[in-house]
Amino acid sequence: MENVNQIAQKVIAWMEGTENFTSDQAPDVVNQLILYARINHTLWIFLSIVIVFVCYKTYMHCAKKTQNVRVDQETLYFSAMIISVIFGIIFFINACSSIDSSLQVWFMPKVYVLEYFKDFMN
């Protein structure tokens, strides 16, 4: 992590050394950062919702199958149900978190950029 910080500080020092680079490129860099964040959060929301849906369908399928199966197969279906519930909960929380972050990027991009650079500098 220190190498990344050293490289970032060298790049910042180089950018400050060039008079027009920062003022010319800063708006483009900020726009690219916001665009990346919007796409990234949207994809995570979509992926999380798809995985939650698959977990729900797996749970429902296994719940129906456990009614008329042998005891050794019942354990397999029960394990699949438990795993699908755990992954469903994890990805539901991930979707909620991504929605929260996405709302910040879409409706408060300046705040997002300031927090991003604050986190980057620390």
A tleap script that builds the chain and sets N, CA, C and O, in Angstrom:
source leaprc.protein.ff14SB
mol = sequence {
  NMET GLU ASN VAL ASN GLN ILE ALA GLN LYS
  VAL ILE ALA TRP MET GLU GLY THR GLU ASN
  PHE THR SER ASP GLN ALA PRO ASP VAL VAL
  ASN GLN LEU ILE LEU TYR ALA ARG ILE ASN
  HIE THR LEU TRP ILE PHE LEU SER ILE VAL
  ILE VAL PHE VAL CYS TYR LYS THR TYR MET
  HIE CYS ALA LYS LYS THR GLN ASN VAL ARG
  VAL ASP GLN GLU THR LEU TYR PHE SER ALA
  MET ILE ILE SER VAL ILE PHE GLY ILE ILE
  PHE PHE ILE ASN ALA CYS SER SER ILE ASP
  SER SER LEU GLN VAL TRP PHE MET PRO LYS
  VAL TYR VAL LEU GLU TYR PHE LYS ASP PHE
  MET CASN
}
set mol.1.N position { 0.825 -1.192 0.000 }
set mol.1.CA position { 0.000 0.000 0.000 }
set mol.1.C position { 0.867 1.252 0.000 }
set mol.1.O position { 0.494 2.273 -0.579 }
set mol.2.N position { 2.020 1.172 0.648 }
set mol.2.CA position { 2.904 2.329 0.682 }
set mol.2.C position { 3.426 2.653 -0.707 }
set mol.2.O position { 3.599 3.822 -1.051 }
set mol.3.N position { 3.680 1.624 -1.509 }
set mol.3.CA position { 4.149 1.874 -2.867 }
set mol.3.C position { 3.113 2.638 -3.671 }
set mol.3.O position { 3.458 3.538 -4.436 }
set mol.4.N position { 1.863 2.288 -3.503 }
set mol.4.CA position { 0.794 2.981 -4.221 }
set mol.4.C position { 0.726 4.432 -3.775 }
set mol.4.O position { 0.568 5.328 -4.604 }
set mol.5.N position { 0.844 4.674 -2.476 }
set mol.5.CA position { 0.823 6.050 -1.971 }
set mol.5.C position { 2.026 6.842 -2.469 }
set mol.5.O position { 1.896 8.014 -2.824 }
set mol.6.N position { 3.200 6.205 -2.498 }
set mol.6.CA position { 4.391 6.887 -3.004 }
set mol.6.C position { 4.240 7.229 -4.478 }
set mol.6.O position { 4.587 8.328 -4.911 }
set mol.7.N position { 3.717 6.276 -5.245 }
set mol.7.CA position { 3.512 6.523 -6.675 }
set mol.7.C position { 2.499 7.640 -6.874 }
set mol.7.O position { 2.692 8.522 -7.710 }
set mol.8.N position { 1.413 7.597 -6.099 }
set mol.8.CA position { 0.377 8.629 -6.216 }
set mol.8.C position { 0.940 9.997 -5.857 }
set mol.8.O position { 0.620 10.988 -6.514 }
set mol.9.N position { 1.769 10.064 -4.828 }
set mol.9.CA position { 2.347 11.348 -4.448 }
set mol.9.C position { 3.337 11.848 -5.493 }
set mol.9.O position { 3.433 13.052 -5.730 }
set mol.10.N position { 4.075 10.932 -6.122 }
set mol.10.CA position { 4.985 11.332 -7.200 }
set mol.10.C position { 4.202 11.871 -8.391 }
set mol.10.O position { 4.596 12.858 -9.012 }
set mol.11.N position { 3.086 11.208 -8.702 }
set mol.11.CA position { 2.255 11.672 -9.812 }
set mol.11.C position { 1.663 13.036 -9.486 }
set mol.11.O position { 1.630 13.921 -10.340 }
set mol.12.N position { 1.195 13.207 -8.252 }
set mol.12.CA position { 0.634 14.501 -7.847 }
set mol.12.C position { 1.705 15.585 -7.890 }
set mol.12.O position { 1.447 16.700 -8.344 }
set mol.13.N position { 2.908 15.259 -7.418 }
set mol.13.CA position { 4.005 16.234 -7.476 }
set mol.13.C position { 4.342 16.593 -8.920 }
set mol.13.O position { 4.611 17.755 -9.225 }
set mol.14.N position { 4.327 15.601 -9.806 }
set mol.14.CA position { 4.604 15.861 -11.218 }
set mol.14.C position { 3.502 16.725 -11.824 }
set mol.14.O position { 3.775 17.640 -12.600 }
set mol.15.N position { 2.243 16.423 -11.459 }
set mol.15.CA position { 1.124 17.200 -11.988 }
set mol.15.C position { 1.195 18.650 -11.503 }
set mol.15.O position { 0.892 19.576 -12.257 }
set mol.16.N position { 1.592 18.843 -10.254 }
set mol.16.CA position { 1.711 20.203 -9.735 }
set mol.16.C position { 2.870 20.933 -10.387 }
set mol.16.O position { 2.846 22.158 -10.507 }
set mol.17.N position { 3.893 20.182 -10.813 }
set mol.17.CA position { 5.030 20.784 -11.499 }
set mol.17.C position { 4.661 21.297 -12.883 }
set mol.17.O position { 5.230 22.282 -13.352 }
set mol.18.N position { 3.745 20.658 -13.520 }
set mol.18.CA position { 3.283 21.139 -14.820 }
set mol.18.C position { 2.130 22.098 -14.567 }
set mol.18.O position { 1.126 21.723 -13.960 }
set mol.19.N position { 2.269 23.310 -15.022 }
set mol.19.CA position { 1.333 24.372 -14.655 }
set mol.19.C position { -0.087 24.131 -15.153 }
set mol.19.O position { -1.045 24.341 -14.409 }
set mol.20.N position { -0.234 23.703 -16.375 }
set mol.20.CA position { -1.569 23.618 -16.961 }
set mol.20.C position { -2.199 22.239 -16.849 }
set mol.20.O position { -3.394 22.096 -17.109 }
set mol.21.N position { -1.442 21.225 -16.473 }
set mol.21.CA position { -1.990 19.868 -16.472 }
set mol.21.C position { -3.180 19.752 -15.546 }
set mol.21.O position { -4.237 19.259 -15.940 }
set mol.22.N position { -3.010 20.206 -14.313 }
set mol.22.CA position { -4.067 20.051 -13.326 }
set mol.22.C position { -5.318 20.802 -13.736 }
set mol.22.O position { -6.421 20.258 -13.667 }
set mol.23.N position { -5.163 22.019 -14.153 }
set mol.23.CA position { -6.349 22.800 -14.518 }
set mol.23.C position { -6.987 22.298 -15.806 }
set mol.23.O position { -8.206 22.391 -15.954 }
set mol.24.N position { -6.213 21.774 -16.731 }
set mol.24.CA position { -6.764 21.268 -17.990 }
set mol.24.C position { -7.392 19.894 -17.846 }
set mol.24.O position { -8.442 19.635 -18.434 }
set mol.25.N position { -6.775 19.013 -17.081 }
set mol.25.CA position { -7.206 17.629 -17.016 }
set mol.25.C position { -8.136 17.306 -15.851 }
set mol.25.O position { -8.799 16.269 -15.871 }
set mol.26.N position { -8.199 18.150 -14.859 }
set mol.26.CA position { -9.011 17.848 -13.674 }
set mol.26.C position { -10.493 17.627 -13.998 }
set mol.26.O position { -11.068 16.659 -13.500 }
set mol.27.N position { -11.131 18.466 -14.799 }
set mol.27.CA position { -12.555 18.187 -15.088 }
set mol.27.C position { -12.770 16.848 -15.790 }
set mol.27.O position { -13.735 16.142 -15.502 }
set mol.28.N position { -11.877 16.502 -16.707 }
set mol.28.CA position { -12.006 15.226 -17.410 }
set mol.28.C position { -11.793 14.048 -16.463 }
set mol.28.O position { -12.502 13.045 -16.541 }
set mol.29.N position { -10.822 14.174 -15.577 }
set mol.29.CA position { -10.565 13.108 -14.606 }
set mol.29.C position { -11.756 12.925 -13.676 }
set mol.29.O position { -12.137 11.793 -13.377 }
set mol.30.N position { -12.342 14.007 -13.221 }
set mol.30.CA position { -13.504 13.930 -12.337 }
set mol.30.C position { -14.692 13.312 -13.073 }
set mol.30.O position { -15.402 12.477 -12.513 }
set mol.31.N position { -14.910 13.716 -14.318 }
set mol.31.CA position { -16.008 13.127 -15.098 }
set mol.31.C position { -15.804 11.630 -15.309 }
set mol.31.O position { -16.758 10.858 -15.215 }
set mol.32.N position { -14.583 11.216 -15.591 }
set mol.32.CA position { -14.300 9.790 -15.760 }
set mol.32.C position { -14.503 9.038 -14.458 }
set mol.32.O position { -15.028 7.924 -14.466 }
set mol.33.N position { -14.102 9.618 -13.353 }
set mol.33.CA position { -14.288 8.995 -12.039 }
set mol.33.C position { -15.770 8.800 -11.737 }
set mol.33.O position { -16.174 7.736 -11.269 }
set mol.34.N position { -16.567 9.806 -11.998 }
set mol.34.CA position { -18.011 9.715 -11.747 }
set mol.34.C position { -18.651 8.689 -12.672 }
set mol.34.O position { -19.483 7.895 -12.233 }
set mol.35.N position { -18.276 8.695 -13.941 }
set mol.35.CA position { -18.827 7.726 -14.887 }
set mol.35.C position { -18.479 6.299 -14.471 }
set mol.35.O position { -19.334 5.414 -14.494 }
set mol.36.N position { -17.219 6.082 -14.092 }
set mol.36.CA position { -16.804 4.758 -13.635 }
set mol.36.C position { -17.606 4.326 -12.414 }
set mol.36.O position { -18.066 3.186 -12.343 }
set mol.37.N position { -17.774 5.226 -11.459 }
set mol.37.CA position { -18.507 4.884 -10.235 }
set mol.37.C position { -19.963 4.547 -10.548 }
set mol.37.O position { -20.522 3.611 -9.977 }
set mol.38.N position { -20.578 5.307 -11.453 }
set mol.38.CA position { -21.972 5.026 -11.814 }
set mol.38.C position { -22.107 3.647 -12.456 }
set mol.38.O position { -22.996 2.873 -12.102 }
set mol.39.N position { -21.230 3.352 -13.393 }
set mol.39.CA position { -21.284 2.053 -14.071 }
set mol.39.C position { -20.974 0.924 -13.098 }
set mol.39.O position { -21.651 -0.104 -13.107 }
set mol.40.N position { -19.969 1.102 -12.269 }
set mol.40.CA position { -19.565 0.080 -11.305 }
set mol.40.C position { -20.697 -0.244 -10.336 }
set mol.40.O position { -21.008 -1.414 -10.115 }
set mol.41.N position { -21.308 0.775 -9.763 }
set mol.41.CA position { -22.393 0.533 -8.810 }
set mol.41.C position { -23.618 -0.071 -9.488 }
set mol.41.O position { -24.283 -0.936 -8.916 }
set mol.42.N position { -23.916 0.376 -10.694 }
set mol.42.CA position { -25.068 -0.180 -11.415 }
set mol.42.C position { -24.862 -1.657 -11.720 }
set mol.42.O position { -25.786 -2.457 -11.572 }
set mol.43.N position { -23.659 -2.024 -12.145 }
set mol.43.CA position { -23.380 -3.433 -12.424 }
set mol.43.C position { -23.449 -4.283 -11.164 }
set mol.43.O position { -23.961 -5.402 -11.203 }
set mol.44.N position { -22.941 -3.768 -10.047 }
set mol.44.CA position { -23.019 -4.512 -8.788 }
set mol.44.C position { -24.460 -4.685 -8.327 }
set mol.44.O position { -24.826 -5.734 -7.796 }
set mol.45.N position { -25.277 -3.655 -8.532 }
set mol.45.CA position { -26.695 -3.774 -8.175 }
set mol.45.C position { -27.344 -4.866 -9.013 }
set mol.45.O position { -28.033 -5.739 -8.485 }
set mol.46.N position { -27.122 -4.812 -10.319 }
set mol.46.CA position { -27.707 -5.801 -11.223 }
set mol.46.C position { -27.240 -7.215 -10.873 }
set mol.46.O position { -28.054 -8.132 -10.766 }
set mol.47.N position { -25.930 -7.389 -10.696 }
set mol.47.CA position { -25.381 -8.702 -10.371 }
set mol.47.C position { -25.930 -9.213 -9.041 }
set mol.47.O position { -26.273 -10.390 -8.929 }
set mol.48.N position { -26.016 -8.356 -8.048 }
set mol.48.CA position { -26.523 -8.771 -6.740 }
set mol.48.C position { -27.985 -9.185 -6.819 }
set mol.48.O position { -28.388 -10.174 -6.206 }
set mol.49.N position { -28.778 -8.433 -7.572 }
set mol.49.CA position { -30.195 -8.784 -7.711 }
set mol.49.C position { -30.352 -10.117 -8.431 }
set mol.49.O position { -31.192 -10.931 -8.049 }
set mol.50.N position { -29.556 -10.347 -9.466 }
set mol.50.CA position { -29.617 -11.626 -10.191 }
set mol.50.C position { -29.246 -12.777 -9.257 }
set mol.50.O position { -29.914 -13.811 -9.255 }
set mol.51.N position { -28.197 -12.609 -8.473 }
set mol.51.CA position { -27.772 -13.680 -7.563 }
set mol.51.C position { -28.821 -13.917 -6.478 }
set mol.51.O position { -29.081 -15.066 -6.122 }
set mol.52.N position { -29.426 -12.862 -5.949 }
set mol.52.CA position { -30.495 -13.029 -4.954 }
set mol.52.C position { -31.659 -13.788 -5.576 }
set mol.52.O position { -32.232 -14.667 -4.932 }
set mol.53.N position { -32.017 -13.469 -6.808 }
set mol.53.CA position { -33.109 -14.167 -7.494 }
set mol.53.C position { -32.774 -15.648 -7.683 }
set mol.53.O position { -33.621 -16.512 -7.457 }
set mol.54.N position { -31.538 -15.939 -8.098 }
set mol.54.CA position { -31.122 -17.334 -8.280 }
set mol.54.C position { -31.147 -18.076 -6.941 }
set mol.54.O position { -31.565 -19.232 -6.880 }
set mol.55.N position { -30.705 -17.423 -5.883 }
set mol.55.CA position { -30.746 -18.048 -4.555 }
set mol.55.C position { -32.186 -18.326 -4.127 }
set mol.55.O position { -32.475 -19.377 -3.554 }
set mol.56.N position { -33.080 -17.389 -4.405 }
set mol.56.CA position { -34.488 -17.591 -4.060 }
set mol.56.C position { -35.074 -18.766 -4.834 }
set mol.56.O position { -35.761 -19.609 -4.257 }
set mol.57.N position { -34.805 -18.826 -6.145 }
set mol.57.CA position { -35.321 -19.931 -6.963 }
set mol.57.C position { -34.729 -21.271 -6.509 }
set mol.57.O position { -35.431 -22.282 -6.487 }
set mol.58.N position { -33.453 -21.281 -6.149 }
set mol.58.CA position { -32.812 -22.504 -5.656 }
set mol.58.C position { -33.470 -22.946 -4.355 }
set mol.58.O position { -33.755 -24.129 -4.170 }
set mol.59.N position { -33.709 -22.004 -3.463 }
set mol.59.CA position { -34.356 -22.327 -2.191 }
set mol.59.C position { -35.745 -22.915 -2.430 }
set mol.59.O position { -36.100 -23.938 -1.843 }
set mol.60.N position { -36.521 -22.271 -3.284 }
set mol.60.CA position { -37.885 -22.754 -3.546 }
set mol.60.C position { -37.865 -24.130 -4.208 }
set mol.60.O position { -38.689 -24.985 -3.882 }
set mol.61.N position { -36.945 -24.348 -5.125 }
set mol.61.CA position { -36.833 -25.650 -5.781 }
set mol.61.C position { -36.480 -26.741 -4.768 }
set mol.61.O position { -37.077 -27.818 -4.762 }
set mol.62.N position { -35.506 -26.445 -3.919 }
set mol.62.CA position { -35.090 -27.432 -2.914 }
set mol.62.C position { -36.185 -27.677 -1.881 }
set mol.62.O position { -36.341 -28.797 -1.396 }
set mol.63.N position { -36.943 -26.636 -1.541 }
set mol.63.CA position { -38.026 -26.800 -0.573 }
set mol.63.C position { -39.106 -27.731 -1.125 }
set mol.63.O position { -39.671 -28.537 -0.385 }
set mol.64.N position { -39.391 -27.620 -2.413 }
set mol.64.CA position { -40.384 -28.514 -3.022 }
set mol.64.C position { -39.852 -29.940 -3.131 }
set mol.64.O position { -40.601 -30.899 -2.942 }
set mol.65.N position { -38.574 -30.080 -3.431 }
set mol.65.CA position { -37.988 -31.400 -3.635 }
set mol.65.C position { -37.838 -32.187 -2.336 }
set mol.65.O position { -37.824 -33.418 -2.367 }
set mol.66.N position { -37.727 -31.511 -1.203 }
set mol.66.CA position { -37.497 -32.223 0.062 }
set mol.66.C position { -38.719 -33.007 0.521 }
set mol.66.O position { -38.605 -33.834 1.425 }
set mol.67.N position { -39.866 -32.776 -0.066 }
set mol.67.CA position { -41.089 -33.447 0.383 }
set mol.67.C position { -41.121 -34.922 -0.006 }
set mol.67.O position { -41.635 -35.742 0.756 }
set mol.68.N position { -40.588 -35.276 -1.166 }
set mol.68.CA position { -40.699 -36.654 -1.658 }
set mol.68.C position { -39.342 -37.250 -2.036 }
set mol.68.O position { -39.191 -37.800 -3.127 }
set mol.69.N position { -38.365 -37.147 -1.154 }
set mol.69.CA position { -37.045 -37.706 -1.467 }
set mol.69.C position { -36.585 -38.604 -0.331 }
set mol.69.O position { -37.154 -38.621 0.761 }
set mol.70.N position { -35.529 -39.352 -0.636 }
set mol.70.CA position { -34.937 -40.223 0.388 }
set mol.70.C position { -34.184 -39.362 1.411 }
set mol.70.O position { -33.937 -38.178 1.185 }
set mol.71.N position { -33.833 -39.976 2.519 }
set mol.71.CA position { -33.174 -39.263 3.609 }
set mol.71.C position { -31.813 -38.732 3.184 }
set mol.71.O position { -31.465 -37.608 3.542 }
set mol.72.N position { -31.026 -39.509 2.425 }
set mol.72.CA position { -29.704 -39.046 2.021 }
set mol.72.C position { -29.793 -37.866 1.044 }
set mol.72.O position { -28.920 -36.999 1.053 }
set mol.73.N position { -30.817 -37.820 0.215 }
set mol.73.CA position { -31.003 -36.687 -0.690 }
set mol.73.C position { -31.577 -35.477 0.046 }
set mol.73.O position { -31.347 -34.333 -0.344 }
set mol.74.N position { -32.316 -35.743 1.102 }
set mol.74.CA position { -32.889 -34.647 1.875 }
set mol.74.C position { -31.792 -33.782 2.489 }
set mol.74.O position { -31.924 -32.559 2.552 }
set mol.75.N position { -30.718 -34.409 2.939 }
set mol.75.CA position { -29.592 -33.667 3.496 }
set mol.75.C position { -28.967 -32.766 2.444 }
set mol.75.O position { -28.600 -31.629 2.741 }
set mol.76.N position { -28.841 -33.257 1.225 }
set mol.76.CA position { -28.282 -32.465 0.138 }
set mol.76.C position { -29.164 -31.244 -0.159 }
set mol.76.O position { -28.663 -30.129 -0.309 }
set mol.77.N position { -30.455 -31.465 -0.240 }
set mol.77.CA position { -31.365 -30.354 -0.511 }
set mol.77.C position { -31.388 -29.352 0.648 }
set mol.77.O position { -31.456 -28.142 0.430 }
set mol.78.N position { -31.330 -29.862 1.865 }
set mol.78.CA position { -31.308 -28.973 3.028 }
set mol.78.C position { -30.038 -28.123 3.033 }
set mol.78.O position { -30.090 -26.933 3.341 }
set mol.79.N position { -28.907 -28.727 2.697 }
set mol.79.CA position { -27.643 -27.980 2.618 }
set mol.79.C position { -27.715 -26.909 1.532 }
set mol.79.O position { -27.249 -25.787 1.732 }
set mol.80.N position { -28.290 -27.251 0.398 }
set mol.80.CA position { -28.443 -26.272 -0.688 }
set mol.80.C position { -29.346 -25.122 -0.255 }
set mol.80.O position { -29.113 -23.970 -0.620 }
set mol.81.N position { -30.373 -25.439 0.522 }
set mol.81.CA position { -31.261 -24.388 1.011 }
set mol.81.C position { -30.525 -23.434 1.953 }
set mol.81.O position { -30.679 -22.216 1.866 }
set mol.82.N position { -29.733 -24.000 2.842 }
set mol.82.CA position { -28.975 -23.164 3.797 }
set mol.82.C position { -27.986 -22.278 3.038 }
set mol.82.O position { -27.886 -21.081 3.306 }
set mol.83.N position { -27.260 -22.869 2.093 }
set mol.83.CA position { -26.270 -22.100 1.326 }
set mol.83.C position { -26.958 -20.996 0.522 }
set mol.83.O position { -26.456 -19.874 0.450 }
set mol.84.N position { -28.098 -21.310 -0.077 }
set mol.84.CA position { -28.793 -20.285 -0.869 }
set mol.84.C position { -29.308 -19.152 0.017 }
set mol.84.O position { -29.319 -17.999 -0.415 }
set mol.85.N position { -29.727 -19.448 1.225 }
set mol.85.CA position { -30.171 -18.397 2.149 }
set mol.85.C position { -28.993 -17.512 2.543 }
set mol.85.O position { -29.113 -16.287 2.553 }
set mol.86.N position { -27.859 -18.123 2.866 }
set mol.86.CA position { -26.680 -17.344 3.277 }
set mol.86.C position { -26.224 -16.432 2.147 }
set mol.86.O position { -26.019 -15.236 2.355 }
set mol.87.N position { -26.062 -17.002 0.937 }
set mol.87.CA position { -25.628 -16.177 -0.191 }
set mol.87.C position { -26.685 -15.135 -0.552 }
set mol.87.O position { -26.343 -14.016 -0.934 }
set mol.88.N position { -27.949 -15.487 -0.434 }
set mol.88.CA position { -29.013 -14.529 -0.706 }
set mol.88.C position { -28.947 -13.325 0.219 }
set mol.88.O position { -29.086 -12.184 -0.221 }
set mol.89.N position { -28.733 -13.585 1.499 }
set mol.89.CA position { -28.630 -12.488 2.474 }
set mol.89.C position { -27.405 -11.624 2.186 }
set mol.89.O position { -27.489 -10.396 2.208 }
set mol.90.N position { -26.269 -12.265 1.917 }
set mol.90.CA position { -25.036 -11.514 1.646 }
set mol.90.C position { -25.210 -10.607 0.428 }
set mol.90.O position { -24.855 -9.429 0.473 }
set mol.91.N position { -25.752 -11.150 -0.651 }
set mol.91.CA position { -25.882 -10.342 -1.859 }
set mol.91.C position { -27.036 -9.344 -1.766 }
set mol.91.O position { -27.014 -8.331 -2.465 }
set mol.92.N position { -28.039 -9.596 -0.932 }
set mol.92.CA position { -29.074 -8.589 -0.693 }
set mol.92.C position { -28.474 -7.387 0.026 }
set mol.92.O position { -28.766 -6.243 -0.321 }
set mol.93.N position { -27.636 -7.647 1.027 }
set mol.93.CA position { -26.954 -6.553 1.733 }
set mol.93.C position { -26.037 -5.810 0.776 }
set mol.93.O position { -25.953 -4.583 0.821 }
set mol.94.N position { -25.346 -6.547 -0.092 }
set mol.94.CA position { -24.476 -5.919 -1.083 }
set mol.94.C position { -25.274 -5.040 -2.034 }
set mol.94.O position { -24.831 -3.946 -2.382 }
set mol.95.N position { -26.442 -5.501 -2.457 }
set mol.95.CA position { -27.296 -4.703 -3.350 }
set mol.95.C position { -27.740 -3.421 -2.651 }
set mol.95.O position { -27.733 -2.350 -3.259 }
set mol.96.N position { -28.129 -3.522 -1.377 }
set mol.96.CA position { -28.552 -2.336 -0.629 }
set mol.96.C position { -27.405 -1.335 -0.488 }
set mol.96.O position { -27.601 -0.128 -0.631 }
set mol.97.N position { -26.228 -1.843 -0.209 }
set mol.97.CA position { -25.054 -0.976 -0.092 }
set mol.97.C position { -24.722 -0.318 -1.427 }
set mol.97.O position { -24.391 0.866 -1.475 }
set mol.98.N position { -24.811 -1.078 -2.499 }
set mol.98.CA position { -24.537 -0.518 -3.825 }
set mol.98.C position { -25.579 0.518 -4.223 }
set mol.98.O position { -25.255 1.511 -4.873 }
set mol.99.N position { -26.827 0.288 -3.835 }
set mol.99.CA position { -27.876 1.275 -4.123 }
set mol.99.C position { -27.583 2.565 -3.371 }
set mol.99.O position { -27.727 3.655 -3.924 }
set mol.100.N position { -27.173 2.444 -2.115 }
set mol.100.CA position { -26.829 3.617 -1.324 }
set mol.100.C position { -25.680 4.394 -1.965 }
set mol.100.O position { -25.748 5.615 -2.104 }
set mol.101.N position { -24.644 3.688 -2.347 }
set mol.101.CA position { -23.492 4.342 -2.978 }
set mol.101.C position { -23.864 4.929 -4.330 }
set mol.101.O position { -23.401 6.008 -4.697 }
set mol.102.N position { -24.703 4.213 -5.068 }
set mol.102.CA position { -25.123 4.688 -6.382 }
set mol.102.C position { -25.948 5.968 -6.266 }
set mol.102.O position { -25.799 6.877 -7.082 }
set mol.103.N position { -26.810 6.043 -5.266 }
set mol.103.CA position { -27.590 7.261 -5.061 }
set mol.103.C position { -26.680 8.457 -4.780 }
set mol.103.O position { -26.931 9.570 -5.244 }
set mol.104.N position { -25.631 8.206 -4.020 }
set mol.104.CA position { -24.686 9.280 -3.740 }
set mol.104.C position { -23.992 9.734 -5.019 }
set mol.104.O position { -23.824 10.935 -5.235 }
set mol.105.N position { -23.588 8.799 -5.865 }
set mol.105.CA position { -22.901 9.152 -7.107 }
set mol.105.C position { -23.835 9.898 -8.058 }
set mol.105.O position { -23.421 10.859 -8.707 }
set mol.106.N position { -25.090 9.461 -8.144 }
set mol.106.CA position { -26.026 10.079 -9.090 }
set mol.106.C position { -26.527 11.435 -8.610 }
set mol.106.O position { -26.669 12.354 -9.418 }
set mol.107.N position { -26.796 11.582 -7.323 }
set mol.107.CA position { -27.436 12.809 -6.839 }
set mol.107.C position { -26.496 13.774 -6.130 }
set mol.107.O position { -26.819 14.954 -5.995 }
set mol.108.N position { -25.342 13.301 -5.677 }
set mol.108.CA position { -24.365 14.168 -5.017 }
set mol.108.C position { -22.965 13.866 -5.545 }
set mol.108.O position { -22.104 13.441 -4.774 }
set mol.109.N position { -22.718 14.072 -6.826 }
set mol.109.CA position { -21.406 13.698 -7.372 }
set mol.109.C position { -20.244 14.489 -6.762 }
set mol.109.O position { -19.141 13.959 -6.629 }
set mol.110.N position { -20.480 15.742 -6.395 }
set mol.110.CA position { -19.390 16.532 -5.797 }
set mol.110.C position { -18.982 15.963 -4.442 }
set mol.110.O position { -17.795 15.875 -4.126 }
set mol.111.N position { -19.976 15.579 -3.649 }
set mol.111.CA position { -19.682 14.980 -2.347 }
set mol.111.C position { -18.944 13.659 -2.538 }
set mol.111.O position { -18.003 13.359 -1.804 }
set mol.112.N position { -19.375 12.861 -3.536 }
set mol.112.CA position { -18.709 11.595 -3.813 }
set mol.112.C position { -17.241 11.822 -4.182 }
set mol.112.O position { -16.359 11.121 -3.685 }
set mol.113.N position { -16.982 12.789 -5.042 }
set mol.113.CA position { -15.609 13.057 -5.474 }
set mol.113.C position { -14.765 13.523 -4.295 }
set mol.113.O position { -13.621 13.094 -4.141 }
set mol.114.N position { -15.322 14.397 -3.464 }
set mol.114.CA position { -14.568 14.867 -2.293 }
set mol.114.C position { -14.253 13.715 -1.340 }
set mol.114.O position { -13.135 13.617 -0.836 }
set mol.115.N position { -15.231 12.844 -1.091 }
set mol.115.CA position { -14.979 11.696 -0.208 }
set mol.115.C position { -13.987 10.728 -0.839 }
set mol.115.O position { -13.158 10.148 -0.137 }
set mol.116.N position { -14.062 10.549 -2.158 }
set mol.116.CA position { -13.130 9.665 -2.833 }
set mol.116.C position { -11.701 10.177 -2.690 }
set mol.116.O position { -10.797 9.405 -2.370 }
set mol.117.N position { -11.490 11.455 -2.920 }
set mol.117.CA position { -10.142 11.998 -2.808 }
set mol.117.C position { -9.678 12.053 -1.359 }
set mol.117.O position { -8.486 11.914 -1.085 }
set mol.118.N position { -10.613 12.255 -0.423 }
set mol.118.CA position { -10.247 12.214 0.999 }
set mol.118.C position { -9.757 10.827 1.372 }
set mol.118.O position { -8.742 10.686 2.054 }
set mol.119.N position { -10.483 9.790 0.923 }
set mol.119.CA position { -10.076 8.416 1.190 }
set mol.119.C position { -8.770 8.083 0.469 }
set mol.119.O position { -7.934 7.344 0.988 }
set mol.120.N position { -8.608 8.634 -0.722 }
set mol.120.CA position { -7.393 8.368 -1.512 }
set mol.120.C position { -6.171 8.966 -0.827 }
set mol.120.O position { -5.101 8.357 -0.835 }
set mol.121.N position { -6.313 10.132 -0.243 }
set mol.121.CA position { -5.173 10.806 0.398 }
set mol.121.C position { -4.825 10.176 1.742 }
set mol.121.O position { -3.687 10.295 2.196 }
set mol.122.N position { -5.772 9.513 2.382 }
set mol.122.CA position { -5.489 8.878 3.679 }
set mol.122.C position { -4.948 7.561 3.455 }
set mol.122.O position { -4.639 6.851 4.412 }
savepdb mol mol.pdb
quit
